[in-house]
Amino acid sequence: MPTRLHAATKPQVLGLILICLATALSLRSWAVVAFLVPVVLIQLATAPLSAHMVGRQAYRNGTLDERSLFTDELAESKETPPAAGG
């Protein structure tokens, strides 16, 4: 389900945080910490967003079984195309 994709990225990011923390603790260098902090922040920002986009694209392509959806929040936007030239 598309809603589960967002939740599936949380353990991925947590694992990356733990690996970065272990790396920073083992190398004990501020240069390493300065390098790893942006890596973690970028992953926190992009991993859930990319999972959301993958789920939305699966919905738009029709590769998702719409009968299995509990609530179809995108049904209205699917029926009416966006206005052109906005």
DSSP file (Angstrom, degrees, kcal/mol; ACC not computed):
  #  RESIDUE AA STRUCTURE BP1 BP2  ACC     N-H-->O    O-->H-N    N-H-->O    O-->H-N    TCO  KAPPA ALPHA  PHI   PSI    X-CA   Y-CA   Z-CA
    1    1 A M    >>        0   0    0      0, 0.0     4,-0.7     0, 0.0     3,-0.7   0.000 360.0 360.0 360.0 146.5    0.0    0.0    0.0
    2    2 A P  H >>  +     0   0    0      0, 0.0     4,-0.8     0, 0.0     3,-0.6   0.825 360.0  58.6 -63.6 -31.9    1.2    3.5   -0.7
    3    3 A T  H 3> S+     0   0    0      1,-0.2     4,-0.9     2,-0.2     3,-0.2   0.800 102.5  54.6 -69.6 -25.8    0.7    4.7    2.9
    4    4 A R  H <> S+     0   0    0     -3,-0.7     4,-1.7     1,-0.2    -1,-0.2   0.700  93.8  70.3 -79.2 -19.1    3.1    2.0    4.1
    5    5 A L  H <X S+     0   0    0     -4,-0.7     4,-0.8    -3,-0.6    -1,-0.2   0.906  97.1  50.6 -63.9 -40.7    5.9    3.1    1.8
    6    6 A H  H >X S+     0   0    0     -4,-0.8     3,-0.7     1,-0.2     4,-0.5   0.915 111.7  47.5 -63.4 -42.5    6.4    6.3    3.8
    7    7 A A  H >< S+     0   0    0     -4,-0.9     3,-0.7     1,-0.2    -1,-0.2   0.791 103.9  62.5 -69.3 -26.9    6.6    4.2    7.0
    8    8 A A  H 3X S+     0   0    0     -4,-1.7     4,-0.7     1,-0.2    -1,-0.2   0.736  96.7  58.8 -71.4 -21.1    9.0    1.8    5.4
    9    9 A T  H <X S+     0   0    0     -4,-0.8     4,-2.2    -3,-0.7    -1,-0.2   0.703  89.6  73.5 -80.8 -18.4   11.6    4.6    4.9
   10   10 A K  H <X S+     0   0    0     -3,-0.7     4,-2.5    -4,-0.5     5,-0.2   0.933  96.9  45.4 -64.0 -47.0   11.8    5.3    8.6
   11   11 A P  H  > S+     0   0    0      0, 0.0     4,-2.6     0, 0.0    -1,-0.2   0.865 111.0  56.0 -63.8 -32.3   13.8    2.2    9.6
   12   12 A Q  H  X S+     0   0    0     -4,-0.7     4,-1.9     2,-0.2    -2,-0.2   0.938 111.0  42.6 -61.9 -46.7   16.1    2.9    6.6
   13   13 A V  H  X S+     0   0    0     -4,-2.2     4,-2.5     2,-0.2    -1,-0.2   0.889 112.9  53.2 -68.6 -39.1   16.8    6.4    7.9
   14   14 A L  H  X S+     0   0    0     -4,-2.5     4,-2.3     1,-0.2    -2,-0.2   0.910 108.6  50.4 -61.8 -41.9   17.2    5.1   11.5
   15   15 A G  H  X S+     0   0    0     -4,-2.6     4,-2.2     1,-0.2    -1,-0.2   0.901 110.4  49.3 -61.8 -41.3   19.7    2.5   10.3
   16   16 A L  H  X S+     0   0    0     -4,-1.9     4,-2.7     2,-0.2    -2,-0.2   0.899 109.7  51.9 -65.1 -40.2   21.7    5.2    8.4
   17   17 A I  H  X S+     0   0    0     -4,-2.5     4,-2.6     1,-0.2    -2,-0.2   0.922 110.7  48.0 -61.6 -43.7   21.7    7.4   11.6
   18   18 A L  H  X S+     0   0    0     -4,-2.3     4,-2.4     2,-0.2    -2,-0.2   0.892 112.1  48.8 -65.9 -39.1   23.0    4.5   13.7
   19   19 A I  H  X S+     0   0    0     -4,-2.2     4,-2.4     2,-0.2    -2,-0.2   0.927 113.1  47.5 -64.8 -44.1   25.7    3.7   11.1
   20   20 A C  H  X S+     0   0    0     -4,-2.7     4,-2.7     2,-0.2    -2,-0.2   0.889 111.7  50.9 -64.5 -39.1   26.7    7.4   10.9
   21   21 A L  H  X S+     0   0    0     -4,-2.6     4,-2.5     2,-0.2    -1,-0.2   0.925 111.3  47.7 -63.6 -44.4   26.8    7.6   14.7
   22   22 A A  H  X S+     0   0    0     -4,-2.4     4,-2.1     2,-0.2    -2,-0.2   0.888 112.6  49.6 -64.0 -38.6   29.0    4.5   15.0
   23   23 A T  H  X S+     0   0    0     -4,-2.4     4,-2.2     2,-0.2     5,-0.3   0.928 111.8  47.8 -64.9 -44.9   31.3    5.9   12.3
   24   24 A A  H  X S+     0   0    0     -4,-2.7     4,-1.9     1,-0.2     5,-0.4   0.893 113.5  47.8 -64.2 -39.7   31.6    9.3   14.1
   25   25 A L  H  < S+     0   0    0     -4,-2.5    -1,-0.2     1,-0.2    -2,-0.2   0.862 113.8  46.7 -70.4 -34.8   32.2    7.6   17.5
   26   26 A S  H  < S+     0   0    0     -4,-2.1    -2,-0.2    -5,-0.2    -1,-0.2   0.857 119.2  38.4 -77.5 -33.0   34.9    5.3   16.1
   27   27 A L  H  < S-     0   0    0     -4,-2.2    -2,-0.2    -5,-0.2    -1,-0.2   0.739  87.0-157.9 -88.5 -23.8   36.8    7.9   14.1
   28   28 A R     <  +     0   0    0     -4,-1.9     2,-0.4    -5,-0.3    -3,-0.1   0.907  41.7 134.0  47.3  56.4   36.4   10.7   16.7
   29   29 A S     >  -     0   0    0     -5,-0.4     4,-1.9     1,-0.1    -1,-0.2  -0.999  56.8-145.8-137.3 135.1   36.9   13.5   14.3
   30   30 A W  H  > S+     0   0    0     -2,-0.4     4,-2.6     1,-0.2     5,-0.2   0.809 103.1  60.4 -68.5 -28.1   34.9   16.8   13.9
   31   31 A A  H  > S+     0   0    0      2,-0.2     4,-1.3     1,-0.2    -1,-0.2   0.890 105.3  47.7 -64.9 -38.2   35.6   16.7   10.2
   32   32 A V  H  > S+     0   0    0      2,-0.2     4,-2.5     1,-0.2    -2,-0.2   0.914 112.0  49.2 -67.3 -43.1   33.8   13.3   10.0
   33   33 A V  H  X S+     0   0    0     -4,-1.9     4,-2.2     1,-0.2    -2,-0.2   0.910 108.9  53.1 -62.4 -41.8   30.9   14.6   12.0
   34   34 A A  H  < S+     0   0    0     -4,-2.6    -1,-0.2     1,-0.2    -2,-0.2   0.805 113.0  45.1 -64.3 -28.9   30.7   17.7    9.8
   35   35 A F  H  X S+     0   0    0     -4,-1.3     4,-0.9    -5,-0.2    -2,-0.2   0.871 114.3  47.0 -79.1 -39.1   30.5   15.4    6.8
   36   36 A L  H  X S+     0   0    0     -4,-2.5     4,-2.4     1,-0.2     5,-0.2   0.792  99.2  66.8 -78.7 -28.9   27.9   13.0    8.3
   37   37 A V  H  X S+     0   0    0     -4,-2.2     4,-2.4     1,-0.2     5,-0.2   0.941 103.6  44.2 -61.6 -48.2   25.4   15.5    9.6
   38   38 A P  H  > S+     0   0    0      0, 0.0     4,-2.6     0, 0.0     5,-0.2   0.870 110.8  56.4 -63.7 -32.7   24.4   16.8    6.1
   39   39 A V  H  X S+     0   0    0     -4,-0.9     4,-1.9     2,-0.2    -2,-0.2   0.939 110.7  43.5 -61.0 -46.2   24.2   13.2    4.9
   40   40 A V  H  X S+     0   0    0     -4,-2.4     4,-2.5     2,-0.2    -1,-0.2   0.916 113.7  50.8 -66.0 -43.5   21.7   12.3    7.6
   41   41 A L  H  X S+     0   0    0     -4,-2.4     4,-1.6     1,-0.2    -2,-0.2   0.895 110.0  49.5 -63.6 -40.0   19.7   15.6    7.1
   42   42 A I  H  X S+     0   0    0     -4,-2.6     4,-2.6     1,-0.2     5,-0.3   0.905 111.6  49.1 -66.1 -40.1   19.4   15.0    3.4
   43   43 A Q  H  X S+     0   0    0     -4,-1.9     4,-2.0    -5,-0.2    -2,-0.2   0.895 108.6  53.3 -65.6 -39.3   18.3   11.4    4.0
   44   44 A L  H  < S+     0   0    0     -4,-2.5    -1,-0.2     1,-0.2    -2,-0.2   0.849 115.9  40.9 -62.4 -33.1   15.7   12.6    6.5
   45   45 A A  H  < S+     0   0    0     -4,-1.6     4,-0.5    -5,-0.2    -2,-0.2   0.860 123.5  33.4 -83.2 -37.2   14.3   15.0    4.0
   46   46 A T  H  X S+     0   0    0     -4,-2.6     4,-2.7    -5,-0.1     5,-0.2   0.801 102.6  66.4 -97.7 -29.6   14.4   12.9    0.8
   47   47 A A  H  X S+     0   0    0     -4,-2.0     4,-1.9    -5,-0.3     5,-0.2   0.944 107.1  40.0 -63.9 -50.2   13.7    9.3    1.7
   48   48 A P  H  > S+     0   0    0      0, 0.0     4,-2.0     0, 0.0    -1,-0.2   0.881 116.4  52.5 -65.7 -34.7   10.1    9.7    2.9
   49   49 A L  H  > S+     0   0    0     -4,-0.5     4,-2.2     2,-0.2    -2,-0.2   0.917 109.0  48.2 -66.3 -43.1    9.4   12.2    0.0
   50   50 A S  H  X S+     0   0    0     -4,-2.7     4,-2.1     1,-0.2    -1,-0.2   0.880 110.3  51.9 -66.9 -36.4   10.7    9.8   -2.6
   51   51 A A  H  X S+     0   0    0     -4,-1.9     4,-2.1    -5,-0.2    -1,-0.2   0.890 109.1  51.2 -64.8 -38.4    8.6    6.9   -1.2
   52   52 A H  H  X S+     0   0    0     -4,-2.0     4,-2.3     1,-0.2    -2,-0.2   0.910 109.9  49.3 -63.6 -42.2    5.6    9.1   -1.3
   53   53 A M  H  X S+     0   0    0     -4,-2.2     4,-2.3     2,-0.2    -2,-0.2   0.870 109.1  52.3 -67.2 -36.3    6.3   10.0   -5.0
   54   54 A V  H  X S+     0   0    0     -4,-2.1     4,-2.1     2,-0.2    -1,-0.2   0.922 111.5  46.9 -64.5 -43.7    6.7    6.3   -5.8
   55   55 A G  H  X S+     0   0    0     -4,-2.1     4,-1.7     2,-0.2    -2,-0.2   0.895 112.5  49.1 -64.7 -40.8    3.4    5.4   -4.3
   56   56 A R  H  X S+     0   0    0     -4,-2.3     4,-2.4     2,-0.2    -1,-0.2   0.895 110.7  50.2 -67.0 -39.4    1.6    8.3   -6.0
   57   57 A Q  H  X S+     0   0    0     -4,-2.3     4,-2.5     2,-0.2     6,-0.2   0.884 107.7  53.6 -67.1 -37.3    3.1    7.3   -9.4
   58   58 A A  H  X>S+     0   0    0     -4,-2.1     5,-1.4     2,-0.2     6,-0.9   0.884 109.9  49.1 -62.4 -37.3    1.9    3.7   -8.9
   59   59 A Y  H  <5S+     0   0    0     -4,-1.7     3,-0.5     1,-0.2    -2,-0.2   0.931 112.3  47.0 -66.0 -45.5   -1.6    5.1   -8.2
   60   60 A R  H  <5S+     0   0    0     -4,-2.4    -2,-0.2     1,-0.2    -1,-0.2   0.865 110.7  51.9 -67.0 -36.3   -1.5    7.3  -11.3
   61   61 A N  H  <5S-     0   0    0     -4,-2.5    -1,-0.2    -5,-0.2    -2,-0.2   0.693 109.7-122.0 -73.0 -18.3   -0.2    4.5  -13.6
   62   62 A G  T  <5S+     0   0    0     -4,-0.9    -3,-0.2    -3,-0.5     4,-0.1   0.604  78.5 122.7  85.8  11.7   -2.9    2.1  -12.4
   63   63 A T      < +     0   0    0     -5,-1.4     2,-0.4    -6,-0.2    -4,-0.2   0.500  54.3  86.4 -83.5  -2.4   -0.5   -0.5  -11.2
   64   64 A L  S    S-     0   0    0     -6,-0.9     2,-1.1    -5,-0.2     3,-0.1  -0.811  87.5-119.4 -98.4 136.3   -2.0   -0.2   -7.7
   65   65 A D    >   -     0   0    0     -2,-0.4     3,-1.4     1,-0.2     4,-0.3  -0.640  26.4-167.4 -75.3 102.0   -5.1   -2.4   -6.9
   66   66 A E  G >  S+     0   0    0     -2,-1.1     3,-1.0     1,-0.3    -1,-0.2   0.719  80.6  66.7 -68.6 -20.9   -7.6    0.4   -6.1
   67   67 A R  G 3  S+     0   0    0      1,-0.2    -1,-0.3    -3,-0.1    -2,-0.1   0.758  95.5  58.2 -69.7 -22.5  -10.1   -2.1   -4.5
   68   68 A S  G <  S+     0   0    0     -3,-1.4     2,-0.3     2,-0.0    -1,-0.2   0.541  82.1 107.1 -84.7  -5.5   -7.6   -2.7   -1.7
   69   69 A L    <   -     0   0    0     -3,-1.0     3,-0.2    -4,-0.3    -3,-0.0  -0.549  56.2-158.9 -74.9 134.4   -7.5    1.0   -0.7
   70   70 A F  S    S+     0   0    0      1,-0.3     2,-0.4    -2,-0.3    -1,-0.2   0.933  85.3  11.9 -75.0 -49.0   -9.3    1.7    2.5
   71   71 A T        -     0   0    0      0, 0.0     2,-1.1     0, 0.0    -1,-0.3  -0.996  69.6-151.8-131.0 126.0   -9.8    5.4    1.7
   72   72 A D    >   +     0   0    0     -2,-0.4     3,-0.9    -3,-0.2     4,-0.3  -0.765  22.6 168.5-100.0  90.2   -9.1    6.7   -1.8
   73   73 A E  T 3  S+     0   0    0     -2,-1.1     4,-0.3     1,-0.2     3,-0.3   0.658  74.5  54.7 -76.5 -16.0   -8.1   10.3   -1.2
   74   74 A L  T 3> S+     0   0    0      1,-0.2     4,-1.6     2,-0.1    -1,-0.2   0.367  77.0  97.5 -98.9   4.5   -6.9   10.9   -4.7
   75   75 A A  H <> S+     0   0    0     -3,-0.9     4,-1.4     1,-0.2    -1,-0.2   0.892  84.1  49.3 -62.1 -40.2  -10.1    9.8   -6.5
   76   76 A E  H  > S+     0   0    0     -4,-0.3     4,-1.5    -3,-0.3    -1,-0.2   0.911 111.7  47.4 -66.8 -42.2  -11.3   13.4   -6.9
   77   77 A S  H  4 S+     0   0    0     -4,-0.3    -1,-0.2     1,-0.2    -2,-0.2   0.755 108.8  56.5 -71.8 -22.1   -8.0   14.6   -8.4
   78   78 A K  H  < S+     0   0    0     -4,-1.6    -1,-0.2     1,-0.2    -2,-0.2   0.835 106.5  49.5 -74.7 -33.3   -7.9   11.6  -10.7
   79   79 A E  H  < S+     0   0    0     -4,-1.4    -2,-0.2    -3,-0.2    -1,-0.2   0.862 111.0  48.9 -76.5 -36.2  -11.3   12.5  -12.2
   80   80 A T  S  < S-     0   0    0     -4,-1.5    -1,-0.2     3,-0.0     3,-0.1  -0.913  81.1-139.5-110.1 118.1  -10.7   16.1  -13.0
   81   81 A P        -     0   0    0      0, 0.0     3,-0.1     0, 0.0    -3,-0.1  -0.398  34.1 -94.8 -70.8 153.0   -7.4   17.0  -14.8
   82   82 A P        -     0   0    0      0, 0.0     2,-0.1     0, 0.0    -5,-0.0  -0.306  46.0 -96.5 -66.7 151.8   -5.6   20.2  -13.5
   83   83 A A    >   -     0   0    0     -3,-0.1     3,-0.5     1,-0.1     2,-0.2  -0.450  40.3-128.5 -69.6 138.5   -6.3   23.5  -15.3
   84   84 A A  T 3  S+     0   0    0      1,-0.2    -1,-0.1    -2,-0.1     0, 0.0  -0.581  82.4  25.6 -88.5 150.6   -3.7   24.3  -18.0
   85   85 A G  T 3         0   0    0     -2,-0.2    -1,-0.2     1,-0.1    -2,-0.0   0.696 360.0 360.0  78.6  20.4   -1.9   27.6  -18.2
   86   86 A G    <         0   0    0     -3,-0.5    -1,-0.1     0, 0.0    -2,-0.1   0.449 360.0 360.0 -67.9 360.0   -2.1   28.5  -14.5
